[in-house]
Amino acid sequence: MNIAKMMKQAQQMQSGMLAKQEELAAMDFEASVGGGKVTVVANGGGDVKSITIDPAVVDPDDVEFLQELVLKGVQEAITKGKEATAAEMKKLTGGLGIPGM
């Protein structure tokens, strides 16, 4: 077993993973809830970029419903980004389960 070759392969894998993480962090993930009444866009880094709310869902007598829709939309958009990142990292590592990646 050639240790130098293994180290070089590990460095190449790490470089590839960092590049993929940067690429995914720049991607947008969208989630629509409430039949499309609330749409949230978040990037792969988990930052919420925009929230669009259909005026028809704004009811001053039922603010809780709107709050629930917004929260659900944010959670779904962030989850989509995390799932995409996990899937791509699994492809790169071959499912090795490398800590911190």
N, CA and C atoms as a LAMMPS dump frame, in Angstrom:
ITEM: TIMESTEP
0
ITEM: NUMBER OF ATOMS
303
ITEM: BOX BOUNDS ff ff ff
-5.0000000000000000e+02 5.0000000000000000e+02
-5.0000000000000000e+02 5.0000000000000000e+02
-5.0000000000000000e+02 5.0000000000000000e+02
ITEM: ATOMS id mol type element x y z
1 1 1 N 0.855 -1.186 0
2 1 2 C 0 0 0
3 1 3 C 0.898 1.245 0
4 2 1 N 0.672 2.122 -0.943
5 2 2 C 1.49 3.322 -1.094
6 2 3 C 0.844 4.486 -0.339
7 3 1 N 1.43 4.862 0.793
8 3 2 C 0.873 5.924 1.645
9 3 3 C 0.852 7.266 0.913
10 4 1 N 1.902 7.574 0.169
11 4 2 C 1.963 8.857 -0.542
12 4 3 C 0.826 8.959 -1.565
13 5 1 N 0.539 7.868 -2.228
14 5 2 C -0.547 7.86 -3.225
15 5 3 C -1.902 8.053 -2.532
16 6 1 N -2.068 7.378 -1.387
17 6 2 C -3.324 7.524 -0.633
18 6 3 C -3.511 8.956 -0.15
19 7 1 N -2.439 9.573 0.31
20 7 2 C -2.526 10.957 0.793
21 7 3 C -2.891 11.899 -0.349
22 8 1 N -2.313 11.672 -1.516
23 8 2 C -2.62 12.505 -2.676
24 8 3 C -4.084 12.349 -3.068
25 9 1 N -4.592 11.103 -3.044
26 9 2 C -6.002 10.86 -3.366
27 9 3 C -6.92 11.532 -2.348
28 10 1 N -6.54 11.482 -1.088
29 10 2 C -7.341 12.119 -0.034
30 10 3 C -7.381 13.633 -0.236
31 11 1 N -6.24 14.216 -0.608
32 11 2 C -6.198 15.662 -0.855
33 11 3 C -7.06 16.037 -2.056
34 12 1 N -7.025 15.208 -3.095
35 12 2 C -7.852 15.463 -4.274
36 12 3 C -9.332 15.37 -3.919
37 13 1 N -9.7 14.378 -3.107
38 13 2 C -11.084 14.218 -2.697
39 13 3 C -11.528 15.421 -1.874
40 14 1 N -10.658 15.873 -0.985
41 14 2 C -10.988 17.023 -0.145
42 14 3 C -11.184 18.278 -0.998
43 15 1 N -10.329 18.481 -1.975
44 15 2 C -10.469 19.637 -2.869
45 15 3 C -11.786 19.575 -3.635
46 16 1 N -12.107 18.39 -4.115
47 16 2 C -13.367 18.206 -4.842
48 16 3 C -14.571 18.472 -3.96
49 17 1 N -14.488 18.022 -2.714
50 17 2 C -15.596 18.225 -1.779
51 17 3 C -15.771 19.705 -1.456
52 18 1 N -14.677 20.414 -1.241
53 18 2 C -14.772 21.845 -0.943
54 18 3 C -15.376 22.604 -2.116
55 19 1 N -14.97 22.254 -3.332
56 19 2 C -15.521 22.913 -4.517
57 19 3 C -17.003 22.632 -4.64
58 20 1 N -17.419 21.397 -4.382
59 20 2 C -18.841 21.032 -4.471
60 20 3 C -19.639 21.747 -3.388
61 21 1 N -19.081 21.86 -2.18
62 21 2 C -19.779 22.563 -1.099
63 21 3 C -19.993 24.032 -1.464
64 22 1 N -18.996 24.65 -2.065
65 22 2 C -19.134 26.047 -2.486
66 22 3 C -20.194 26.178 -3.574
67 23 1 N -20.192 25.239 -4.505
68 23 2 C -21.181 25.245 -5.586
69 23 3 C -22.595 25.105 -5.026
70 24 1 N -22.78 24.171 -4.102
71 24 2 C -24.101 23.949 -3.507
72 24 3 C -24.538 25.141 -2.655
73 25 1 N -23.608 25.781 -1.963
74 25 2 C -23.95 26.939 -1.134
75 25 3 C -24.482 28.082 -1.988
76 26 1 N -24.043 28.141 -3.245
77 26 2 C -24.489 29.211 -4.144
78 26 3 C -25.81 28.868 -4.837
79 27 1 N -26.242 27.61 -4.757
80 27 2 C -27.488 27.203 -5.417
81 27 3 C -28.698 27.633 -4.597
82 28 1 N -29.812 27.878 -5.297
83 28 2 C -31.064 28.233 -4.624
84 28 3 C -31.993 27.027 -4.579
85 29 1 N -32.704 26.894 -3.463
86 29 2 C -33.68 25.84 -3.265
87 29 3 C -34.995 26.501 -2.879
88 30 1 N -36.058 26.118 -3.566
89 30 2 C -37.358 26.765 -3.384
90 30 3 C -38.361 25.781 -2.802
91 31 1 N -39.179 26.288 -1.886
92 31 2 C -40.264 25.499 -1.314
93 31 3 C -41.53 26.341 -1.327
94 32 1 N -42.62 25.738 -1.799
95 32 2 C -43.925 26.398 -1.786
96 32 3 C -44.848 25.603 -0.878
97 33 1 N -45.572 26.311 -0.028
98 33 2 C -46.501 25.665 0.904
99 33 3 C -47.849 26.356 0.828
100 34 1 N -48.832 25.713 1.425
101 34 2 C -50.175 26.304 1.429
102 34 3 C -50.746 26.429 0.032
103 35 1 N -50.482 25.431 -0.797
104 35 2 C -50.986 25.485 -2.164
105 35 3 C -50.343 26.593 -2.979
106 36 1 N -49.097 26.906 -2.671
107 36 2 C -48.381 27.947 -3.399
108 36 3 C -48.611 29.345 -2.866
109 37 1 N -49.266 29.449 -1.752
110 37 2 C -49.561 30.766 -1.162
111 37 3 C -48.327 31.415 -0.546
112 38 1 N -47.377 30.584 -0.086
113 38 2 C -46.125 31.092 0.472
114 38 3 C -44.979 30.344 -0.21
115 39 1 N -44.032 31.101 -0.752
116 39 2 C -42.871 30.51 -1.41
117 39 3 C -41.614 31.072 -0.768
118 40 1 N -40.698 30.169 -0.43
119 40 2 C -39.451 30.556 0.215
120 40 3 C -38.296 30.072 -0.643
121 41 1 N -37.296 30.931 -0.813
122 41 2 C -36.077 30.565 -1.519
123 41 3 C -34.923 30.695 -0.53
124 42 1 N -34.157 29.596 -0.404
125 42 2 C -32.973 29.59 0.464
126 42 3 C -31.808 29.043 -0.343
127 43 1 N -30.606 29.456 0.015
128 43 2 C -29.448 28.898 -0.685
129 43 3 C -28.97 27.653 0.037
130 44 1 N -28.018 26.974 -0.577
131 44 2 C -27.503 25.737 0
132 44 3 C -26.771 25.934 1.309
133 45 1 N -26.432 27.16 1.635
134 45 2 C -25.799 27.463 2.913
135 45 3 C -26.808 27.647 4.035
136 46 1 N -28.101 27.573 3.691
137 46 2 C -29.148 27.704 4.699
138 46 3 C -29.622 29.127 4.928
139 47 1 N -29.177 30.054 4.084
140 47 2 C -29.615 31.441 4.216
141 47 3 C -30.897 31.653 3.41
142 48 1 N -31.908 32.223 4.042
143 48 2 C -33.168 32.524 3.363
144 48 3 C -32.955 33.771 2.512
145 49 1 N -33.254 33.649 1.221
146 49 2 C -33.024 34.749 0.294
147 49 3 C -34.292 35.547 0.031
148 50 1 N -35.443 34.866 0.002
149 50 2 C -36.688 35.595 -0.242
150 50 3 C -37.882 34.797 0.265
151 51 1 N -38.918 35.543 0.589
152 51 2 C -40.203 34.964 0.982
153 51 3 C -41.268 35.723 0.219
154 52 1 N -42.1 34.991 -0.525
155 52 2 C -43.193 35.599 -1.274
156 52 3 C -44.505 35.099 -0.682
157 53 1 N -45.398 36.046 -0.368
158 53 2 C -46.675 35.705 0.248
159 53 3 C -47.802 36.233 -0.629
160 54 1 N -48.698 35.34 -1.01
161 54 2 C -49.875 35.72 -1.783
162 54 3 C -50.773 36.569 -0.864
163 55 1 N -51.155 37.778 -1.302
164 55 2 C -52.001 38.642 -0.46
165 55 3 C -53.309 37.979 -0.017
166 56 1 N -53.78 36.991 -0.765
167 56 2 C -55.029 36.32 -0.404
168 56 3 C -54.921 35.557 0.913
169 57 1 N -53.705 35.219 1.318
170 57 2 C -53.528 34.448 2.541
171 57 3 C -53.345 35.356 3.765
172 58 1 N -53.252 36.649 3.551
173 58 2 C -53.069 37.585 4.657
174 58 3 C -54.438 37.928 5.249
175 59 1 N -54.671 37.365 6.428
176 59 2 C -55.929 37.583 7.133
177 59 3 C -55.59 38.079 8.534
178 60 1 N -55.886 39.35 8.831
179 60 2 C -55.537 39.896 10.153
180 60 3 C -56.168 39.13 11.315
181 61 1 N -57.227 38.389 11.032
182 61 2 C -57.884 37.622 12.097
183 61 3 C -57.281 36.225 12.263
184 62 1 N -56.356 35.855 11.368
185 62 2 C -55.742 34.533 11.455
186 62 3 C -54.25 34.619 11.144
187 63 1 N -53.549 35.396 11.936
188 63 2 C -52.113 35.592 11.754
189 63 3 C -51.347 34.291 11.995
190 64 1 N -51.828 33.462 12.894
191 64 2 C -51.146 32.206 13.207
192 64 3 C -51.014 31.318 11.974
193 65 1 N -52.035 31.278 11.125
194 65 2 C -51.989 30.461 9.911
195 65 3 C -50.847 30.92 9.009
196 66 1 N -50.724 32.211 8.825
197 66 2 C -49.665 32.755 7.986
198 66 3 C -48.291 32.465 8.595
199 67 1 N -48.163 32.62 9.894
200 67 2 C -46.904 32.333 10.569
201 67 3 C -46.495 30.873 10.37
202 68 1 N -47.464 29.97 10.489
203 68 2 C -47.187 28.546 10.293
204 68 3 C -46.742 28.264 8.868
205 69 1 N -47.391 28.894 7.892
206 69 2 C -47.004 28.694 6.495
207 69 3 C -45.577 29.189 6.231
208 70 1 N -45.264 30.356 6.754
209 70 2 C -43.921 30.912 6.547
210 70 3 C -42.868 30.003 7.191
211 71 1 N -43.106 29.586 8.408
212 71 2 C -42.165 28.713 9.096
213 71 3 C -41.977 27.404 8.335
214 72 1 N -43.063 26.805 7.902
215 72 2 C -42.991 25.543 7.159
216 72 3 C -42.221 25.727 5.853
217 73 1 N -42.463 26.829 5.158
218 73 2 C -41.756 27.105 3.911
219 73 3 C -40.265 27.265 4.128
220 74 1 N -39.891 27.983 5.171
221 74 2 C -38.476 28.182 5.489
222 74 3 C -37.833 26.831 5.814
223 75 1 N -38.489 26.049 6.631
224 75 2 C -37.937 24.746 7.006
225 75 3 C -37.762 23.848 5.784
226 76 1 N -38.744 23.828 4.888
227 76 2 C -38.666 22.975 3.704
228 76 3 C -37.556 23.419 2.754
229 77 1 N -37.408 24.715 2.556
230 77 2 C -36.37 25.215 1.649
231 77 3 C -34.979 24.872 2.177
232 78 1 N -34.769 25.043 3.471
233 78 2 C -33.475 24.728 4.07
234 78 3 C -33.222 23.222 4.027
235 79 1 N -34.248 22.432 4.287
236 79 2 C -34.113 20.981 4.229
237 79 3 C -33.727 20.513 2.83
238 80 1 N -34.316 21.114 1.805
239 80 2 C -33.964 20.745 0.423
240 80 3 C -32.488 21 0.166
241 81 1 N -31.984 22.116 0.632
242 81 2 C -30.572 22.433 0.462
243 81 3 C -29.674 21.442 1.188
244 82 1 N -30.041 21.099 2.422
245 82 2 C -29.249 20.147 3.201
246 82 3 C -29.254 18.761 2.555
247 83 1 N -30.42 18.354 2.055
248 83 2 C -30.52 17.04 1.419
249 83 3 C -29.68 16.979 0.147
250 84 1 N -29.702 18.049 -0.637
251 84 2 C -28.899 18.086 -1.864
252 84 3 C -27.416 18.035 -1.529
253 85 1 N -27.012 18.756 -0.493
254 85 2 C -25.613 18.756 -0.076
255 85 3 C -25.198 17.368 0.401
256 86 1 N -26.021 16.734 1.221
257 86 2 C -25.698 15.4 1.726
258 86 3 C -25.587 14.392 0.583
259 87 1 N -26.475 14.479 -0.392
260 87 2 C -26.45 13.554 -1.525
261 87 3 C -25.182 13.738 -2.348
262 88 1 N -24.79 14.975 -2.576
263 88 2 C -23.579 15.242 -3.364
264 88 3 C -22.329 14.804 -2.616
265 89 1 N -22.287 15.025 -1.308
266 89 2 C -21.123 14.616 -0.53
267 89 3 C -21.013 13.088 -0.508
268 90 1 N -22.147 12.408 -0.462
269 90 2 C -22.142 10.945 -0.469
270 90 3 C -21.579 10.434 -1.795
271 91 1 N -21.938 11.112 -2.892
272 91 2 C -21.404 10.726 -4.199
273 91 3 C -19.882 10.879 -4.226
274 92 1 N -19.391 11.982 -3.683
275 92 2 C -17.957 12.266 -3.72
276 92 3 C -17.148 11.333 -2.829
277 93 1 N -17.717 10.962 -1.685
278 93 2 C -16.968 10.132 -0.741
279 93 3 C -17.266 8.651 -0.917
280 94 1 N -18.199 8.335 -1.791
281 94 2 C -18.561 6.936 -1.976
282 94 3 C -19.229 6.355 -0.752
283 95 1 N -19.863 7.23 0.033
284 95 2 C -20.569 6.773 1.234
285 95 3 C -19.652 6.427 2.4
286 96 1 N -18.415 6.935 2.391
287 96 2 C -17.454 6.615 3.45
288 96 3 C -17.831 7.195 4.808
289 97 1 N -18.667 8.216 4.839
290 97 2 C -19.051 8.829 6.106
291 97 3 C -17.903 9.532 6.798
292 98 1 N -17.197 10.378 6.068
293 98 2 C -16.063 11.106 6.614
294 98 3 C -16.569 12.192 7.564
295 99 1 N -16.108 12.217 8.811
296 99 2 C -16.574 13.208 9.773
297 99 3 C -16.302 14.641 9.305
298 100 1 N -17.26 15.523 9.543
299 100 2 C -17.101 16.93 9.205
300 100 3 C -17.35 17.251 7.752
301 101 1 N -17.719 16.284 6.944
302 101 2 C -17.938 16.53 5.528
303 101 3 C -19.386 16.35 5.194
